Every structure is written in C-alpha cells, then in structure tokens.
Amino acid sequence: MTDDPQLLAPSDLDRRVAYVKTIRGLYRNERIAGLVGSLVGVLLLIWGRQGQGAPAWVVPVAFLVIGAAWTLFAYVIIRRTRYVRAHPFDPQS
C-alpha cells in the first residue's frame, strides 16, 4: 500500500482520517491532566522563587508536580504507541 493521499481511494482516505482521529482521541483526559499539571507546577515554581513570603516547601512540590505531569505525558506516549502497534492501519478493514 502507498501512503500517497492522491493515490488512495476516497474511502481509504476516509478510513485513514478516522484512524488518525481515533489515535488522537486516545488518553485525551490524561494528556489534559498532564498539561494542567505542568502549568500548575510552573506557576508554583514561579511563586516559590519570585513571590515574597512563599513557603519553603513550594519549590520542591513544584518540581514534583512538573515531574509527575511529564511522567503522565510519557505514559500516554507509551500507551498510544502500544495501541498503534496492536492496531495497525488496514484499509481493508
């Protein structure tokens, strides 16, 4: 099979678009949680380093939150890769 969109039949192209949309939709909540966690961690880090009167525990907690968020991103990447390997695109399906 070829990956050239001009050579694919319209139904094959529609199937490929649906397949890509399915993959993009996988673990959406986890990706959003990772993004929000990263933003919260950065805001905590800015407040802990720049803010007057910020408690001493804020900076380590900020690093932990950022690390947890990036771990969540890595988890999503691994899970989506496993899904794609288990369910490769097949235009005949």
Secondary structure, DSSP 8 states (H G I E B T S, - for coil): ----TTTS-HHHHHHHHHHHHHHHHTTHHHHHHHHHHHHHHHHHHHHHHHSTT--TTHHHHHHHHHHHHHHHHHHHHHHHHHHHHHS---TT-
